[in-house]
Amino acid sequence: MIDLSKYEKVSEFTFEHGCVFYKAYYTCPVIFMMKIGEELYVNATTIPHETINDHEQLLWSGKHYNKKMVEAFKKEKTVETYILEQIDAFDILQRRLDFYLNEFQPSFNVDECKTFIRPEEWKGSQREAVYNIAFDQKTVS
């Protein structure tokens, strides 16, 4: 049995009443899980609101591509959706950058070039200052 209390429930959709609970307004990619009875469906999406809504509407209409889910929904009459994980693209970039820095040990990467700077951290950073100095002094021939 899965402990669902560890995950945020973002939707409950019933055959009889449609959406009875909904708060899936995530703007970042997520991994989500749909639970129908004791059966589970897990997938990922970059557009959580639309994807979850589409799944629910397709289940309700009986037109979902996964016929096992349609049959389970007809029997159980309820689907609950949980967010398992929000995906932070910048964290993934940093992990992959770390991998390649360790793999290749590039000699040109000084300490300041071993971390990925998020756009919101760029303004006022040492890297921005160096960038501005470099391009202010550069002349185009």
The 8 nearest C-alpha neighbors of each residue, nearest first, counted from 0:
[[1, 2, 37, 3, 38, 39, 4, 36],
 [0, 2, 3, 4, 5, 37, 39, 6],
 [3, 1, 4, 5, 0, 6, 7, 81],
 [4, 2, 5, 6, 1, 7, 81, 8],
 [3, 5, 6, 2, 7, 8, 1, 81],
 [6, 4, 3, 2, 7, 83, 1, 8],
 [7, 5, 4, 3, 83, 82, 81, 8],
 [6, 8, 81, 82, 9, 5, 83, 4],
 [7, 9, 81, 80, 10, 6, 82, 79],
 [10, 8, 22, 23, 81, 21, 80, 7],
 [11, 9, 21, 80, 20, 79, 8, 22],
 [12, 10, 79, 20, 19, 78, 18, 80],
 [11, 13, 18, 17, 78, 77, 19, 10],
 [14, 12, 77, 17, 15, 16, 76, 18],
 [13, 15, 76, 17, 16, 59, 77, 12],
 [14, 16, 13, 17, 76, 77, 12, 59],
 [17, 15, 13, 14, 18, 19, 12, 77],
 [18, 16, 13, 12, 14, 15, 19, 59],
 [17, 19, 12, 20, 11, 13, 16, 21],
 [20, 18, 11, 12, 17, 16, 21, 13],
 [21, 19, 11, 10, 18, 12, 22, 9],
 [22, 20, 10, 9, 23, 11, 18, 19],
 [21, 23, 9, 24, 10, 20, 8, 25],
 [24, 22, 9, 48, 25, 21, 47, 10],
 [23, 25, 22, 48, 26, 47, 9, 21],
 [24, 26, 27, 23, 47, 48, 28, 46],
 [27, 25, 24, 28, 46, 47, 45, 48],
 [26, 28, 25, 45, 29, 86, 85, 87],
 [27, 29, 45, 86, 44, 85, 46, 26],
 [30, 28, 85, 86, 84, 43, 44, 31],
 [29, 31, 43, 84, 83, 42, 82, 85],
 [32, 30, 82, 83, 81, 42, 41, 43],
 [31, 33, 41, 81, 40, 80, 82, 34],
 [32, 34, 80, 40, 79, 39, 81, 41],
 [35, 33, 39, 79, 78, 38, 36, 80],
 [36, 34, 78, 38, 37, 72, 77, 39],
 [35, 37, 38, 75, 34, 71, 77, 78],
 [36, 38, 35, 34, 39, 0, 1, 75],
 [39, 37, 35, 36, 34, 40, 71, 33],
 [40, 38, 34, 33, 35, 41, 37, 32],
 [39, 41, 33, 32, 34, 42, 38, 31],
 [42, 40, 32, 31, 33, 39, 30, 43],
 [41, 43, 31, 30, 32, 40, 44, 29],
 [44, 42, 30, 29, 31, 45, 41, 28],
 [43, 45, 46, 28, 29, 47, 30, 50],
 [44, 46, 28, 47, 27, 29, 43, 26],
 [45, 47, 44, 49, 48, 50, 28, 26],
 [48, 46, 50, 49, 44, 51, 45, 25],
 [49, 47, 23, 51, 50, 24, 46, 52],
 [48, 50, 52, 47, 51, 46, 53, 54],
 [49, 51, 53, 47, 52, 48, 46, 54],
 [52, 50, 54, 53, 48, 49, 47, 55],
 [51, 53, 49, 55, 50, 54, 48, 56],
 [54, 52, 50, 56, 51, 55, 49, 57],
 [55, 53, 51, 57, 52, 56, 58, 50],
 [54, 56, 58, 52, 53, 57, 59, 51],
 [55, 57, 59, 53, 58, 54, 60, 52],
 [58, 56, 63, 62, 60, 54, 59, 55],
 [57, 59, 61, 55, 63, 69, 56, 60],
 [58, 60, 56, 57, 61, 14, 55, 72],
 [59, 61, 57, 62, 58, 56, 63, 55],
 [62, 60, 58, 59, 63, 69, 57, 66],
 [63, 61, 57, 60, 58, 64, 69, 59],
 [62, 64, 57, 58, 65, 61, 69, 66],
 [63, 65, 66, 62, 57, 69, 68, 61],
 [66, 64, 63, 68, 67, 69, 62, 58],
 [65, 67, 69, 68, 64, 70, 63, 61],
 [68, 66, 70, 69, 65, 71, 72, 64],
 [69, 67, 71, 66, 65, 70, 72, 58],
 [68, 70, 66, 72, 58, 67, 71, 61],
 [71, 69, 73, 67, 72, 68, 66, 74],
 [70, 72, 68, 74, 73, 69, 75, 67],
 [73, 71, 76, 69, 75, 74, 70, 68],
 [72, 74, 70, 76, 71, 75, 69, 14],
 [73, 75, 71, 72, 76, 70, 77, 69],
 [74, 76, 72, 77, 73, 36, 71, 35],
 [75, 77, 14, 72, 73, 13, 74, 78],
 [78, 76, 13, 75, 12, 72, 14, 35],
 [77, 79, 35, 12, 34, 11, 33, 13],
 [80, 78, 11, 34, 33, 10, 12, 77],
 [79, 81, 33, 10, 32, 9, 8, 34],
 [82, 80, 8, 32, 7, 9, 31, 6],
 [81, 83, 31, 7, 84, 6, 30, 32],
 [84, 82, 31, 30, 6, 81, 32, 85],
 [83, 85, 30, 29, 82, 86, 31, 6],
 [86, 84, 29, 28, 87, 30, 27, 83],
 [85, 87, 28, 29, 88, 84, 27, 30],
 [86, 88, 90, 89, 85, 91, 27, 28],
 [89, 87, 91, 90, 86, 92, 28, 27],
 [88, 90, 92, 91, 87, 93, 117, 115],
 [91, 89, 93, 92, 87, 88, 94, 86],
 [90, 92, 88, 94, 89, 93, 95, 87],
 [93, 91, 89, 95, 90, 94, 96, 88],
 [92, 94, 96, 90, 91, 95, 115, 97],
 [95, 93, 97, 91, 96, 92, 90, 98],
 [94, 96, 98, 92, 97, 93, 91, 99],
 [95, 97, 93, 99, 98, 94, 92, 100],
 [98, 96, 100, 94, 95, 99, 93, 101],
 [97, 99, 95, 101, 96, 100, 102, 94],
 [100, 98, 102, 96, 101, 97, 103, 95],
 [99, 101, 97, 104, 102, 103, 98, 96],
 [102, 100, 98, 99, 104, 103, 97, 105],
 [101, 103, 99, 100, 104, 98, 97, 105],
 [102, 104, 105, 100, 101, 99, 98, 106],
 [103, 105, 100, 101, 102, 106, 99, 108],
 [106, 104, 103, 107, 108, 100, 101, 102],
 [105, 107, 108, 104, 109, 103, 100, 110],
 [108, 106, 105, 109, 112, 104, 110, 113],
 [109, 107, 112, 106, 105, 113, 110, 111],
 [108, 110, 112, 111, 107, 113, 106, 105],
 [109, 111, 112, 113, 108, 114, 107, 106],
 [110, 112, 109, 113, 114, 108, 126, 125],
 [113, 111, 108, 110, 109, 114, 115, 107],
 [112, 114, 110, 111, 108, 109, 115, 97],
 [115, 113, 112, 116, 93, 111, 96, 110],
 [114, 116, 93, 117, 113, 92, 112, 89],
 [117, 115, 120, 121, 114, 118, 119, 89],
 [116, 118, 120, 119, 115, 121, 89, 114],
 [117, 119, 121, 120, 116, 122, 115, 89],
 [118, 120, 117, 121, 122, 116, 123, 124],
 [121, 119, 117, 118, 122, 116, 124, 123],
 [122, 120, 118, 124, 119, 127, 123, 116],
 [123, 121, 124, 120, 127, 119, 118, 128],
 [122, 124, 121, 127, 125, 128, 120, 126],
 [125, 123, 127, 126, 121, 122, 128, 120],
 [124, 126, 128, 127, 129, 123, 121, 130],
 [127, 125, 129, 124, 128, 130, 121, 111],
 [126, 128, 130, 124, 125, 129, 131, 121],
 [129, 127, 125, 131, 126, 130, 132, 124],
 [130, 128, 126, 132, 131, 127, 133, 125],
 [131, 129, 127, 133, 128, 132, 126, 134],
 [130, 132, 128, 134, 133, 129, 135, 127],
 [133, 131, 129, 135, 130, 134, 128, 136],
 [134, 132, 130, 131, 136, 135, 129, 137],
 [133, 135, 137, 131, 136, 132, 130, 138],
 [136, 134, 132, 137, 133, 131, 138, 130],
 [137, 135, 134, 133, 132, 138, 131, 139],
 [138, 136, 134, 135, 133, 139, 132, 140],
 [139, 137, 140, 136, 135, 134, 133, 132],
 [138, 140, 137, 136, 134, 135, 133, 132],
 [139, 138, 137, 136, 134, 135, 133, 132]]
